[in-house]
Amino acid sequence: MKISLKDGFYYIYEFEPEHNHILAIASQTHLLRSHRTITEAQLASVEAAKAVGISNKATFDLMAKEAGGIENLGFTREDMNNKLYSKRSLKIHQGDTGGVLEYLEKKTSEEEKFFYSIQVDEDDLITNIFWMDSKMVADYELFGDVISFDTTYRKLNDGRPFGLLVGVNNHKKTIVFGAALLYDETAESFVWLFKTFLAAMSGKKPQTILTDEDVAMAKAIKFVLPEGNHKICVWHMNQNACKHLSGVVEEYKKFNVDFQSCIYDQEEEEDFINAWNNLLDKYKLRENEWLQRLFNKREKWALVYGRNTFSADMVSTQRSESMNNELKGYISVKYDILTFFEHFDRLVADKRYEEVKCDFKATQSTPKSKSDLRILRHAAKIYTLAVLKVFQEQVLQTLNCDIFYSGDVDDQKVYKIKVHGKKNQHVVKFSTSGDQVECSCKKFKFVGILCCHALKIFDINNIKKIPEQYILSRWTVDAKVVHIKRNDETHEDPKAKLSQRRKELCRMFLKLAAHAAQSDETYFMAVSNAEKLAEDVEKSLGKRSEPDIGSSSHPQGLQCANLNNTLYNPMLCIFFLNNNFLQQHNNKTSPQNQKALRSRRRKFVDRRDQLVVLRRQNEIEQNQRMVLRQMVLPRKQVLHLVMRKQQERGKRPRMTQRHLVLQWKQIL
């Protein structure tokens, strides 16, 4: 129907009856296209619900409930889904690559210390991605002695493996050290990942790494971590045993009991070999090829070969397995890559909130022990609740131990201890000098908690507190207190020594920054001390350059020496640019050098306050380029900063921005 307005009246001048329909009743008007629209406020609520994992259906039902019914909402469920789809399509219009870069750039802008690395192929297409934030770096510094790596989860419909590097904190909770989205599971991809991970962690290597039985992964670990202790996940091994042997062995349950005894209960290699041979003979498995291959890798899974290496009680990769299972509750294979990243962040945030609650409970309450023993009261003050429970079980187990004194060897007392109901007998050696104890089970070495056998010996020797040498700091309430350790490794090469010093300083200050940023008080405390430290370092560098003033053949000898030292550290370089260079070095010299010094200063001012000496030895220039590229402030901000400082001193800037830019480009 077409109408027109003439002389205040509407006239119908065209009508098509087949296009006509009956009028919508009141209960149907909300379905008319003219009555359906999503406001910005409603869209924001929908996106907020989507960000925390609430389904579209649940979101729509909740909003309809709040509006008093679907008819009052103003849009339909299809409208909402279409709006979300169109907005998401705009975000990732460049495909997966655009989504990845958008996410990484956003994280970098939100957190200065966020780290990521991307590997591309010969066609410049993204293959592998690794990322981590500053909290992961700080956690690895504290609890990175044992890590677990697994690629069980498959991301999206393309089946790309998603890898998690995880560990365990002082509450025995899983923490994330890094994440990777890989193109495939080849040795080359794993080598790149492990190298990138170690580079991001300032070269610190884990003592033990747990993985599954993947051949490519084992090859990469042997190449990147040749001195590391690589262990195979026992959980995965048991799964494979069930798959390969359940149809071969008639009584598999009994076989599995004996198999677990071979893994965990043997304390000497000879005992392990005998138990293994008895297992093969008992179940007639001498010719089984899978067991033969497994035996060839026995150093990676049998506990008898790993009792001298710390493993934080992580005998399997079940921690990363559990993380993968939890990940399935946060994301779906239907998600695009950007949504995948966002929901992975939710998982990490939830894990960290659980850690905060554990920290709060550990510091604001005192756990109640099952028995009022002095050693348990002592343990309750130092251990977290989760570790205290493990220690408490060991203490109570001492009541079930039979002890036999075997005599003295040198200055040590030798005991044999047997737990009632168990067949193994353990040998414990005790030295009264220094309260040293050594048990054949070696539980303290690979778990970090004293065993019931050692605690039994302490009890009969009237030792009612845990000796300090047997308190592992990673299990204590104060494990996260900042302890900055110095690396005393020295290098002959001056360039290597310089690089090592800078790396160690970055590691120390990054760890400090992660803790200081947690509150306003600690933040301002760190800023104040950092400014004082920068001044002290600058003064020290100035004093070191004084003896070269009189003997230097360069017109700018004083400035060159200080600039060379300052540019080695980005933090000192920023301080250098924030202060009047000439006023910072009004050093006292001998009378015969005063005239030469004034002449040099005039020449320096005539060169319009140059901040760097352009012509230096090639070695110095290369170091300057390397450091200036890593500075925190962009070039334009630094230049404005220099000009503003000149204006604050009441002087007209002697250098224009154009001149400074030209000089900066010459340096870089």
C-alpha positions as CSV (number, residue, x, y, z in Angstrom):
1,M,0.0,0.0,0.0
2,K,1.3,3.5,-0.9
3,I,-0.1,6.6,0.5
4,S,0.4,10.4,0.1
5,L,-0.4,13.4,2.2
6,K,-2.4,16.2,0.5
7,D,-4.2,19.2,2.1
8,G,-4.0,17.5,5.5
9,F,-5.5,14.2,4.4
10,Y,-3.9,10.9,3.6
11,Y,-4.7,9.4,0.2
12,I,-4.2,5.8,-0.9
13,Y,-3.1,5.7,-4.4
14,E,-1.8,2.1,-4.7
15,F,-2.9,-1.1,-3.0
16,E,-1.7,-4.7,-3.4
17,P,-4.1,-7.1,-1.5
18,E,-1.8,-10.1,-1.7
19,H,0.8,-8.1,0.3
20,N,-1.6,-7.4,3.1
21,H,-1.8,-9.2,6.5
22,I,-3.9,-8.9,9.6
23,L,-2.8,-6.4,12.2
24,A,-0.5,-7.8,15.1
25,I,-2.3,-8.1,18.4
26,A,-0.8,-6.4,21.5
27,S,1.0,-9.6,22.6
28,Q,2.8,-9.8,19.3
29,T,3.9,-6.2,18.8
30,H,7.3,-6.9,20.4
31,L,8.1,-9.2,17.4
32,L,7.6,-6.4,14.8
33,R,10.9,-5.3,13.2
34,S,10.1,-1.7,14.0
35,H,9.8,-2.5,17.7
36,R,13.0,-4.5,18.1
37,T,16.3,-2.8,18.9
38,I,19.2,-3.5,21.3
39,T,20.5,-0.5,23.2
40,E,24.2,0.0,24.0
41,A,23.5,-0.6,27.7
42,Q,21.8,-4.0,26.9
43,L,24.6,-5.0,24.6
44,A,27.2,-4.2,27.3
45,S,25.3,-6.4,29.8
46,V,25.2,-9.2,27.2
47,E,29.0,-8.9,26.5
48,A,29.8,-8.9,30.3
49,A,27.8,-12.1,30.8
50,K,29.5,-13.6,27.7
51,A,33.0,-12.7,29.2
52,V,32.4,-14.7,32.3
53,G,31.1,-17.8,30.5
54,I,27.3,-17.3,30.8
55,S,25.5,-18.9,27.8
56,N,23.5,-16.7,25.5
57,K,20.3,-18.5,26.5
58,A,20.9,-18.0,30.2
59,T,21.7,-14.3,29.6
60,F,18.6,-13.7,27.6
61,D,16.4,-15.5,30.2
62,L,17.9,-13.4,33.0
63,M,17.4,-10.1,31.1
64,A,13.8,-11.1,30.2
65,K,13.1,-11.8,33.9
66,E,14.5,-8.4,34.9
67,A,12.3,-6.7,32.3
68,G,9.1,-8.4,33.4
69,G,8.8,-10.7,30.4
70,I,10.1,-11.2,26.9
71,E,7.6,-8.9,25.5
72,N,9.0,-6.0,27.5
73,L,12.7,-6.7,26.6
74,G,12.7,-5.0,23.2
75,F,14.5,-7.6,21.2
76,T,14.4,-11.4,20.6
77,R,17.0,-14.1,21.3
78,E,17.9,-14.2,17.5
79,D,18.5,-10.4,17.6
80,M,21.0,-10.8,20.4
81,N,22.8,-13.7,18.8
82,N,23.1,-11.9,15.5
83,K,24.4,-8.7,17.2
84,L,27.1,-10.7,19.1
85,Y,28.1,-12.5,15.9
86,S,28.4,-9.4,13.9
87,K,30.4,-7.6,16.6
88,R,32.7,-10.6,17.0
89,S,33.2,-10.8,13.2
90,L,34.4,-7.2,13.2
91,K,36.9,-8.0,15.9
92,I,38.5,-10.8,14.0
93,H,38.0,-9.7,10.5
94,Q,41.7,-10.4,9.9
95,G,41.3,-14.1,10.9
96,D,43.1,-15.9,13.6
97,T,46.2,-13.9,13.2
98,G,44.3,-10.6,13.8
99,G,42.7,-12.1,16.8
100,V,46.0,-13.2,18.3
101,L,47.8,-9.9,17.7
102,E,44.8,-8.0,19.1
103,Y,44.8,-10.0,22.3
104,L,48.6,-9.9,22.7
105,E,48.8,-6.1,22.1
106,K,45.9,-5.5,24.5
107,K,47.7,-7.5,27.2
108,T,51.0,-5.7,26.6
109,S,49.3,-2.3,26.9
110,E,47.6,-3.4,30.2
111,E,50.8,-5.0,31.7
112,E,54.2,-3.7,30.8
113,K,56.0,-6.9,31.7
114,F,53.7,-9.2,29.7
115,F,55.8,-11.4,27.5
116,Y,54.9,-13.2,24.3
117,S,56.8,-14.8,21.4
118,I,55.5,-15.8,18.0
119,Q,57.2,-18.2,15.6
120,V,56.4,-17.9,11.9
121,D,57.1,-20.1,8.9
122,E,58.7,-19.3,5.6
123,D,55.5,-17.7,4.4
124,D,55.3,-15.4,7.5
125,L,52.3,-17.3,8.8
126,I,52.0,-17.8,12.6
127,T,52.8,-21.4,13.7
128,N,53.6,-21.4,17.4
129,I,52.7,-18.9,20.2
130,F,53.9,-18.6,23.7
131,W,52.8,-16.1,26.4
132,M,53.2,-15.3,30.1
133,D,52.7,-12.4,32.5
134,S,54.7,-11.0,35.3
135,K,52.9,-13.1,38.0
136,M,53.9,-16.3,36.2
137,V,57.5,-15.1,36.1
138,A,57.4,-14.3,39.9
139,D,55.8,-17.7,40.6
140,Y,58.4,-19.5,38.6
141,E,61.2,-17.8,40.5
142,L,59.7,-19.2,43.8
143,F,58.3,-22.5,42.7
144,G,59.9,-23.3,39.4
145,D,62.0,-26.2,40.7
146,V,59.5,-28.7,39.3
147,I,57.3,-28.2,36.3
148,S,54.8,-30.3,34.4
149,F,54.1,-30.0,30.7
150,D,51.1,-31.5,28.8
151,T,49.5,-30.9,25.5
152,T,46.4,-33.1,26.0
153,Y,43.9,-30.3,25.3
154,R,43.1,-29.7,21.6
155,K,42.0,-26.1,20.8
156,L,39.3,-25.3,18.3
157,N,38.2,-27.6,15.5
158,D,41.6,-27.6,13.8
159,G,43.0,-29.8,16.6
160,R,46.0,-27.6,17.4
161,P,47.6,-28.6,20.7
162,F,47.4,-26.3,23.6
163,G,50.3,-26.7,26.0
164,L,50.4,-25.7,29.7
165,L,53.5,-25.3,31.8
166,V,52.4,-25.7,35.4
167,G,53.8,-26.3,38.9
168,V,52.8,-26.4,42.5
169,N,52.9,-23.6,45.1
170,N,53.3,-23.7,48.8
171,H,49.7,-24.5,49.3
172,K,50.1,-27.6,47.0
173,K,47.8,-25.8,44.5
174,T,48.4,-25.8,40.7
175,I,49.9,-22.6,39.3
176,V,50.5,-21.6,35.7
177,F,54.0,-20.7,34.5
178,G,53.2,-20.2,30.8
179,A,50.9,-21.3,28.0
180,A,51.5,-22.1,24.3
181,L,49.4,-22.7,21.3
182,L,51.4,-25.0,19.0
183,Y,51.0,-25.8,15.3
184,D,52.0,-29.5,15.8
185,E,53.7,-31.8,18.3
186,T,57.0,-32.2,16.5
187,A,60.4,-32.0,18.2
188,E,61.1,-28.7,16.4
189,S,58.0,-27.0,18.0
190,F,58.9,-28.3,21.4
191,V,62.5,-27.1,21.1
192,W,61.3,-23.6,20.2
193,L,58.9,-23.6,23.1
194,F,61.4,-24.7,25.8
195,K,64.0,-22.3,24.5
196,T,61.6,-19.5,24.6
197,F,60.4,-20.4,28.0
198,L,63.9,-20.5,29.5
199,A,64.8,-17.2,27.8
200,A,61.7,-15.5,29.3
201,M,62.7,-16.9,32.7
202,S,66.2,-15.4,32.6
203,G,67.7,-18.8,31.9
204,K,66.6,-20.4,35.1
205,K,66.2,-24.2,34.5
206,P,63.9,-26.5,36.5
207,Q,65.3,-29.4,38.4
208,T,62.6,-31.8,37.2
209,I,60.2,-31.8,34.3
210,L,57.2,-34.2,34.0
211,T,55.7,-35.1,30.7
212,D,53.9,-37.9,29.0
213,E,55.7,-40.6,26.9
214,D,55.8,-38.5,23.8
215,V,59.0,-39.3,21.8
216,A,59.3,-35.8,20.2
217,M,58.9,-34.1,23.6
218,A,61.6,-36.3,25.1
219,K,64.0,-35.5,22.2
220,A,63.4,-31.7,22.7
221,I,64.0,-31.9,26.5
222,K,67.2,-33.8,26.0
223,F,68.4,-31.1,23.5
224,V,67.3,-28.0,25.5
225,L,67.7,-29.4,29.1
226,P,70.4,-32.0,28.9
227,E,71.2,-31.7,32.7
228,G,67.6,-31.7,33.7
229,N,65.8,-34.6,35.3
230,H,63.1,-35.7,32.9
231,K,60.4,-37.9,34.4
232,I,57.5,-39.7,32.6
233,C,54.0,-39.2,33.9
234,V,53.1,-42.3,36.0
235,W,49.4,-41.6,35.4
236,H,49.9,-41.8,31.6
237,M,52.0,-44.9,32.0
238,N,49.3,-46.7,34.0
239,Q,46.7,-45.7,31.3
240,N,49.0,-47.2,28.6
241,A,49.5,-50.3,30.7
242,C,45.8,-50.9,30.9
243,K,45.5,-50.4,27.2
244,H,48.3,-52.8,26.3
245,L,48.0,-55.5,29.0
246,S,44.4,-55.7,30.2
247,G,43.6,-58.1,27.3
248,V,46.8,-60.1,27.9
249,V,46.8,-60.6,31.7
250,E,44.0,-62.6,33.1
251,E,44.0,-61.1,36.6
252,Y,44.9,-57.5,35.7
253,K,43.9,-56.0,39.1
254,K,46.4,-58.2,40.9
255,F,49.0,-57.4,38.2
256,N,48.4,-53.7,38.7
257,V,49.1,-54.0,42.5
258,D,52.4,-55.7,41.8
259,F,53.2,-53.2,39.1
260,Q,52.6,-50.2,41.4
261,S,54.9,-51.9,44.0
262,C,57.7,-52.0,41.4
263,I,57.2,-48.2,40.7
264,Y,57.0,-46.9,44.3
265,D,58.1,-49.4,46.9
266,Q,61.6,-50.3,45.9
267,E,64.5,-48.4,47.6
268,E,67.5,-50.1,45.9
269,E,68.1,-50.7,42.2
270,E,68.8,-54.4,42.9
271,D,65.5,-54.8,44.7
272,F,63.7,-53.1,41.8
273,I,65.3,-55.4,39.2
274,N,64.4,-58.5,41.2
275,A,60.8,-57.3,41.7
276,W,60.5,-56.6,37.9
277,N,61.8,-60.0,37.0
278,N,59.4,-61.7,39.5
279,L,56.5,-59.6,37.9
280,L,57.4,-60.9,34.4
281,D,57.7,-64.5,35.5
282,K,54.5,-64.4,37.6
283,Y,52.3,-63.2,34.8
284,K,54.3,-64.8,31.9
285,L,55.1,-61.5,30.2
286,R,58.8,-62.1,29.4
287,E,58.1,-61.7,25.6
288,N,55.9,-58.6,25.9
289,E,57.4,-55.9,23.7
290,W,55.6,-53.0,25.4
291,L,57.0,-53.9,28.8
292,Q,60.5,-54.4,27.3
293,R,60.4,-50.8,25.8
294,L,59.1,-49.5,29.2
295,F,61.9,-51.2,31.1
296,N,64.5,-49.5,28.8
297,K,63.1,-46.2,30.1
298,R,63.0,-47.2,33.7
299,E,65.1,-44.3,34.9
300,K,62.3,-41.9,33.9
301,W,59.5,-43.6,35.9
302,A,60.7,-45.9,38.6
303,L,61.0,-44.0,42.0
304,V,64.1,-45.9,42.9
305,Y,66.0,-43.9,40.3
306,G,64.4,-40.6,41.3
307,R,64.7,-40.6,45.1
308,N,67.7,-38.2,45.0
309,T,65.9,-35.6,42.9
310,F,63.4,-33.2,44.2
311,S,60.0,-33.6,42.6
312,A,57.6,-31.6,45.0
313,D,55.5,-34.8,45.3
314,M,54.5,-34.5,41.7
315,V,54.8,-38.0,40.4
316,S,52.5,-37.4,37.4
317,T,51.3,-34.7,35.1
318,Q,47.8,-34.9,36.7
319,R,48.1,-31.3,37.7
320,S,48.3,-30.2,34.0
321,E,45.7,-32.8,33.3
322,S,43.4,-31.4,35.9
323,M,44.0,-27.9,34.5
324,N,43.0,-29.2,31.0
325,N,39.8,-30.7,32.5
326,E,39.0,-27.4,34.2
327,L,39.7,-25.6,30.9
328,K,36.9,-27.5,29.3
329,G,34.5,-25.9,31.7
330,Y,35.6,-22.5,30.7
331,I,35.9,-22.8,26.9
332,S,34.5,-24.7,24.0
333,V,36.0,-25.9,20.7
334,K,33.4,-23.6,19.0
335,Y,35.1,-20.5,20.3
336,D,37.2,-18.4,18.0
337,I,40.8,-17.9,19.0
338,L,40.3,-14.5,20.7
339,T,37.4,-15.8,22.8
340,F,39.7,-18.8,23.7
341,F,42.3,-16.5,25.1
342,E,39.8,-14.4,27.0
343,H,38.3,-17.4,28.7
344,F,41.7,-18.9,29.5
345,D,42.4,-15.7,31.3
346,R,39.3,-16.3,33.5
347,L,40.7,-19.7,34.4
348,V,44.0,-18.3,35.5
349,A,42.3,-15.5,37.4
350,D,40.1,-18.0,39.3
351,K,43.2,-20.0,40.2
352,R,44.9,-17.0,41.5
353,Y,41.9,-16.0,43.5
354,E,42.0,-19.4,45.2
355,E,45.6,-18.8,45.9
356,V,44.7,-15.4,47.6
357,K,42.2,-17.2,49.8
358,C,44.7,-19.8,50.8
359,D,47.3,-17.0,51.6
360,F,44.6,-15.2,53.7
361,K,43.7,-18.3,55.6
362,A,47.4,-19.2,56.2
363,T,48.2,-15.7,57.6
364,Q,45.0,-14.9,59.4
365,S,44.3,-18.1,61.2
366,T,46.1,-20.9,63.1
367,P,45.2,-24.5,62.0
368,K,44.1,-26.9,64.7
369,S,46.2,-30.0,65.0
370,K,44.9,-33.5,65.7
371,S,47.2,-33.9,68.7
372,D,48.7,-31.3,71.0
373,L,52.3,-32.3,70.3
374,R,55.1,-29.8,70.4
375,I,56.5,-30.7,67.0
376,L,53.0,-30.2,65.5
377,R,52.6,-26.8,67.2
378,H,55.9,-25.8,65.7
379,A,54.9,-27.1,62.2
380,A,51.6,-25.2,62.4
381,K,53.5,-21.9,62.7
382,I,55.7,-22.5,59.7
383,Y,53.8,-24.7,57.2
384,T,50.8,-23.9,55.1
385,L,47.6,-25.9,55.9
386,A,48.0,-28.3,53.0
387,V,51.6,-29.1,53.8
388,L,50.7,-29.3,57.5
389,K,48.2,-32.1,56.8
390,V,50.8,-34.1,55.1
391,F,53.4,-33.6,57.8
392,Q,50.8,-34.4,60.5
393,E,50.1,-37.7,58.9
394,Q,53.8,-38.6,59.1
395,V,53.9,-37.5,62.7
396,L,50.9,-39.7,63.7
397,Q,52.4,-42.6,61.7
398,T,55.4,-42.6,64.1
399,L,53.1,-44.2,66.6
400,N,52.8,-47.2,64.4
401,C,56.5,-47.7,63.8
402,D,58.6,-50.6,65.3
403,I,62.2,-49.5,66.0
404,F,65.4,-51.6,66.3
405,Y,68.7,-50.2,67.3
406,S,71.5,-51.6,65.1
407,G,74.6,-50.0,66.7
408,D,77.0,-47.1,65.9
409,V,78.9,-46.5,62.7
410,D,81.5,-43.8,63.1
411,D,79.7,-40.9,64.9
412,Q,76.2,-42.1,63.7
413,K,73.6,-44.2,65.3
414,V,71.9,-46.7,63.0
415,Y,68.3,-47.8,63.4
416,K,66.0,-50.1,61.5
417,I,62.4,-49.0,61.4
418,K,59.4,-50.9,60.1
419,V,55.8,-49.5,59.8
420,H,53.3,-52.0,61.1
421,G,51.4,-53.6,58.2
422,K,54.1,-52.9,55.6
423,K,56.8,-55.3,54.5
424,N,59.6,-52.8,53.8
425,Q,62.2,-52.1,56.5
426,H,64.0,-48.7,56.4
427,V,67.5,-47.8,57.7
428,V,67.8,-44.5,59.5
429,K,71.2,-43.0,60.4
430,F,71.2,-40.2,63.1
431,S,74.1,-37.9,64.0
432,T,73.8,-36.1,67.3
433,S,76.1,-33.3,66.1
434,G,73.8,-31.0,64.2
435,D,70.7,-33.2,64.5
436,Q,71.4,-34.8,61.1
437,V,69.2,-37.7,60.0
438,E,69.2,-39.7,56.8
439,C,66.5,-42.3,55.9
440,S,66.8,-44.9,53.2
441,C,63.3,-44.0,51.9
442,K,64.7,-40.5,51.0
443,K,61.3,-38.9,51.3
444,F,62.8,-35.5,52.3
445,K,65.0,-35.4,49.2
446,F,62.2,-35.9,46.6
447,V,59.2,-34.4,48.6
448,G,60.8,-31.9,51.0
449,I,58.9,-33.2,54.0
450,L,60.4,-35.4,56.7
451,C,59.2,-39.0,56.7
452,C,57.7,-40.8,59.7
453,H,60.9,-42.9,60.1
454,A,63.1,-39.8,60.6
455,L,60.5,-38.2,62.9
456,K,60.5,-41.4,65.0
457,I,64.3,-41.0,65.5
458,F,63.9,-37.3,66.4
459,D,61.2,-38.3,69.0
460,I,63.3,-40.9,70.8
461,N,66.3,-38.5,70.9
462,N,64.0,-35.8,72.5
463,I,64.0,-33.4,69.5
464,K,60.6,-31.7,69.6
465,K,61.1,-29.1,66.9
466,I,61.8,-29.4,63.2
467,P,65.5,-28.7,62.7
468,E,66.0,-25.7,60.5
469,Q,67.9,-27.6,57.8
470,Y,64.8,-29.7,57.3
471,I,62.4,-26.8,56.7
472,L,62.0,-26.3,53.0
473,S,61.1,-22.6,52.4
474,R,58.9,-23.4,49.4
475,W,56.4,-25.2,51.7
476,T,56.2,-22.5,54.4
477,V,53.7,-19.7,54.9
478,D,56.5,-17.1,54.2
479,A,57.5,-18.7,50.9
480,K,56.4,-15.7,48.9
481,V,58.4,-13.2,51.0
482,V,60.8,-11.5,48.7
483,H,64.3,-13.0,48.9
484,I,66.5,-11.5,46.2
485,K,69.4,-13.9,45.5
486,R,72.5,-12.8,43.8
487,N,74.1,-14.9,41.0
488,D,77.8,-15.1,41.7
489,E,78.7,-16.6,38.3
490,T,81.6,-14.7,36.7
491,H,82.6,-14.2,33.1
492,E,86.0,-13.4,31.6
493,D,84.5,-11.6,28.7
494,P,83.5,-8.0,29.6
495,K,80.6,-8.0,27.3
496,A,79.3,-11.3,28.7
497,K,79.8,-9.9,32.2
498,L,77.8,-6.8,31.3
499,S,75.0,-8.8,29.8
500,Q,74.9,-11.1,32.9
501,R,74.8,-8.2,35.3
502,R,72.0,-6.6,33.5
503,K,70.0,-9.8,33.3
504,E,70.4,-10.4,37.0
505,L,69.3,-6.9,37.8
506,C,66.2,-7.2,35.6
507,R,65.3,-10.5,37.3
508,M,65.7,-9.0,40.8
509,F,63.7,-5.8,40.0
510,L,60.9,-7.7,38.2
511,K,60.4,-10.0,41.2
512,L,60.4,-6.9,43.5
513,A,57.9,-5.1,41.2
514,A,55.5,-8.0,41.2
515,H,55.2,-7.8,45.0
516,A,55.4,-4.0,45.4
517,A,52.5,-3.4,43.0
518,Q,50.1,-5.2,45.3
519,S,49.3,-2.1,47.4
520,D,49.6,1.6,47.3
521,E,51.9,1.6,50.4
522,T,54.4,-0.9,49.0
523,Y,54.2,0.8,45.5
524,F,55.2,4.2,46.9
525,M,57.8,2.6,49.1
526,A,59.4,0.9,46.1
527,V,59.3,4.1,44.0
528,S,60.9,6.2,46.7
529,N,63.7,3.6,47.3
530,A,64.2,3.2,43.5
531,E,64.8,7.0,43.1
532,K,67.2,6.9,46.0
533,L,69.0,3.9,44.5
534,A,69.2,5.6,41.1
535,E,70.8,8.7,42.7
536,D,73.3,6.6,44.6
537,V,74.3,4.6,41.6
538,E,74.7,7.7,39.5
539,K,76.9,9.3,42.1
540,S,79.0,6.1,42.3
541,L,79.4,6.1,38.5
542,G,80.4,9.8,38.7
543,K,83.1,9.1,41.3
544,R,84.5,6.2,39.2
545,S,85.0,8.6,36.3
546,E,86.9,11.3,38.2
547,P,90.4,9.9,37.8
548,D,90.1,10.0,34.1
549,I,89.4,13.7,33.9
550,G,92.9,15.0,33.8
551,S,94.4,12.2,31.7
552,S,91.7,11.8,29.1
553,S,92.5,12.9,25.6
554,H,88.9,13.4,24.6
555,P,87.3,16.9,25.0
556,Q,84.3,15.3,26.6
557,G,86.1,12.6,28.7
558,L,84.0,13.1,31.8
559,Q,80.7,13.0,30.0
560,C,81.8,10.0,27.8
561,A,82.8,7.9,30.8
562,N,79.5,8.5,32.6
563,L,77.3,8.1,29.5
564,N,79.0,4.8,28.7
565,N,78.1,3.5,32.2
566,T,74.6,5.0,32.3
567,L,73.4,3.6,29.0
568,Y,74.1,0.0,30.1
569,N,71.0,0.2,32.3
570,P,67.6,1.4,31.0
571,M,66.5,2.6,34.4
572,L,69.6,4.7,34.9
573,C,69.2,6.0,31.4
574,I,65.8,7.4,32.2
575,F,67.2,9.0,35.3
576,F,70.0,10.4,33.3
577,L,67.5,12.1,30.9
578,N,65.5,13.5,33.8
579,N,68.3,15.5,35.3
580,N,70.6,18.3,34.2
581,F,73.6,16.4,32.9
582,L,76.1,19.1,33.6
583,Q,74.9,19.9,37.1
584,Q,75.1,16.2,38.1
585,H,78.9,16.2,37.6
586,N,80.3,19.3,39.2
587,N,83.2,17.2,40.5
588,K,86.2,18.6,42.3
589,T,89.5,18.5,40.4
590,S,93.0,19.6,41.0
591,P,93.8,23.3,40.3
592,Q,95.8,22.5,37.2
593,N,92.8,20.7,35.7
594,Q,90.2,23.5,36.4
595,K,91.0,25.5,33.3
596,A,90.8,22.4,31.0
597,L,87.6,21.4,32.6
598,R,85.9,24.8,32.1
599,S,87.1,24.7,28.4
600,R,85.6,21.3,27.9
601,R,82.3,22.4,29.6
602,R,82.0,25.4,27.3
603,K,82.6,23.2,24.3
604,F,79.9,20.8,25.5
605,V,77.3,23.7,25.9
606,D,78.2,25.1,22.5
607,R,77.2,21.7,21.1
608,R,73.6,22.5,22.3
609,D,73.4,20.1,25.3
610,Q,74.2,16.9,23.4
611,L,73.1,14.0,25.6
612,V,75.3,11.4,23.9
613,V,78.7,11.4,22.2
614,L,78.1,10.3,18.7
615,R,81.5,9.1,17.8
616,R,82.8,6.4,20.1
617,Q,84.3,3.0,19.6
618,N,82.2,0.5,17.7
619,E,81.8,-1.7,20.8
620,I,80.4,1.2,22.8
621,E,78.0,2.2,20.1
622,Q,76.6,-1.3,19.8
623,N,75.9,-1.5,23.5
624,Q,74.2,1.9,23.3
625,R,72.0,0.8,20.5
626,M,71.0,-2.4,22.3
627,V,70.0,-0.6,25.5
628,L,68.2,2.4,23.9
629,R,66.0,0.1,21.9
630,Q,64.9,-1.6,25.2
631,M,64.1,1.6,27.0
632,V,60.7,1.9,28.6
633,L,59.8,5.4,27.3
634,P,59.1,6.0,23.6
635,R,61.6,8.2,21.8
636,K,59.1,11.1,21.4
637,Q,58.4,11.1,25.2
638,V,62.1,11.1,26.0
639,L,62.7,14.1,23.8
640,H,59.8,16.0,25.2
641,L,61.1,15.2,28.7
642,V,64.5,16.7,28.0
643,M,63.0,19.9,26.6
644,R,60.6,20.2,29.5
645,K,63.4,19.9,32.0
646,Q,65.2,22.8,30.3
647,Q,62.1,24.9,30.5
648,E,61.6,24.1,34.2
649,R,65.0,25.5,34.9
650,G,63.9,28.8,33.3
651,K,65.9,28.4,30.1
652,R,64.8,28.5,26.6
653,P,65.4,25.1,25.0
654,R,68.6,25.3,23.2
655,M,67.7,22.3,21.0
656,T,64.6,21.9,18.9
657,Q,62.8,18.6,18.7
658,R,63.9,18.3,15.2
659,H,67.6,18.5,16.2
660,L,67.0,15.9,18.9
661,V,65.3,13.5,16.6
662,L,68.1,13.8,14.1
663,Q,70.7,13.0,16.8
664,W,68.6,10.2,18.2
665,K,68.3,8.6,14.7
666,Q,72.1,8.8,14.4
667,I,72.5,6.9,17.6
668,L,70.1,4.1,16.6
